[in-house]
Amino acid sequence: MLANEKEKRNIVLSPLLLLVGIYCLLAQNILLKGQFETFRFSQNSYIYDYGILISKGMVYLAFALSFMFPLIIWINKKHSLKKKILLTIVGSLPALYFILLYSLSS
């Protein structure tokens, strides 16, 4: 039973799966923004309001996961960190982009 729980944790914290999840959370904002626009001036404008709010929350969650991505890889793959350096860089790109935009806007 304990080994089965460890396998489940490794699947959830798999670096490649987490990387795909980060980019899916970022892409959903682009894909769904146009879908919510149809509800902007209708009687169901609450769908637009809540949809945009949830979508922005998921983008901020993706940025937070991107900040923590190198740490998660380091915790899971301490012995083979050098093999995962490209994956770490690609996973950290959204965080670096966010830092760059924040520093340029200040």
C-alpha positions in Angstrom: 0.0 0.0 0.0 2.8 2.4 0.8 4.6 1.7 -2.5 1.3 2.4 -4.4 1.0 5.8 -2.7 4.6 6.6 -3.6 3.9 5.7 -7.3 0.8 8.0 -7.3 2.9 10.9 -5.8 5.6 10.4 -8.5 3.0 10.4 -11.3 1.4 13.7 -9.9 4.8 15.3 -9.5 6.3 14.0 -12.7 8.3 16.8 -14.3 7.0 16.3 -17.8 3.4 16.1 -16.7 3.8 19.2 -14.6 5.4 21.0 -17.5 2.5 20.1 -19.8 0.1 21.2 -17.0 1.8 24.6 -16.6 1.6 25.3 -20.3 -2.0 24.1 -20.5 -3.0 26.5 -17.7 -1.3 29.3 -19.6 -2.9 28.4 -23.0 -6.4 28.1 -21.6 -6.5 31.9 -21.1 -5.8 32.5 -24.7 -8.3 29.8 -25.9 -11.2 30.7 -23.6 -11.0 34.5 -23.6 -12.8 34.6 -27.0 -15.4 32.1 -25.8 -16.3 34.3 -22.8 -16.7 37.4 -25.0 -20.0 36.1 -26.3 -21.5 36.4 -22.8 -20.1 39.9 -22.1 -23.2 41.9 -23.1 -25.8 39.3 -22.7 -28.2 38.5 -19.8 -25.7 35.9 -18.7 -22.9 38.4 -18.1 -22.0 36.7 -14.8 -20.6 33.8 -17.0 -18.2 36.3 -18.5 -17.2 37.8 -15.1 -16.6 34.5 -13.4 -15.0 32.9 -16.4 -12.4 35.7 -16.7 -11.8 35.7 -13.0 -11.2 31.9 -12.9 -9.1 32.1 -16.1 -6.8 34.7 -14.5 -6.6 32.7 -11.4 -5.4 29.7 -13.4 -2.8 31.8 -15.1 -1.5 33.0 -11.8 -1.4 29.4 -10.6 0.6 28.5 -13.7 3.1 31.2 -12.9 3.4 30.0 -9.3 4.0 26.5 -10.4 6.6 27.8 -12.9 8.4 29.5 -10.0 8.4 26.2 -8.0 9.2 24.0 -11.0 13.0 23.9 -10.5 12.5 23.1 -6.8 10.1 20.3 -7.6 12.5 18.7 -10.1 15.3 19.0 -7.5 13.3 17.3 -4.9 12.3 14.4 -7.2 15.4 14.0 -9.2 18.4 14.9 -7.0 20.7 12.3 -8.5 19.9 13.1 -12.1 19.4 16.9 -12.1 21.9 17.5 -14.9 19.9 15.3 -17.2 16.8 17.4 -16.6 18.4 20.9 -17.1 16.6 21.5 -20.4 13.3 20.6 -18.9 14.0 22.9 -15.9 14.8 25.8 -18.3 11.7 25.3 -20.4 9.5 25.0 -17.2 11.0 28.2 -15.8 10.4 30.3 -18.9 6.9 31.5 -17.8 8.4 32.6 -14.4 11.3 34.4 -16.1 8.8 36.1 -18.5 6.7 37.2 -15.6 9.7 38.6 -13.7 10.9 40.4 -16.9 7.5 42.0 -17.5 7.2 43.0 -13.8 10.7 44.5 -13.8 10.1 46.4 -17.0 6.8 47.8 -15.9 8.1 49.2 -12.6 
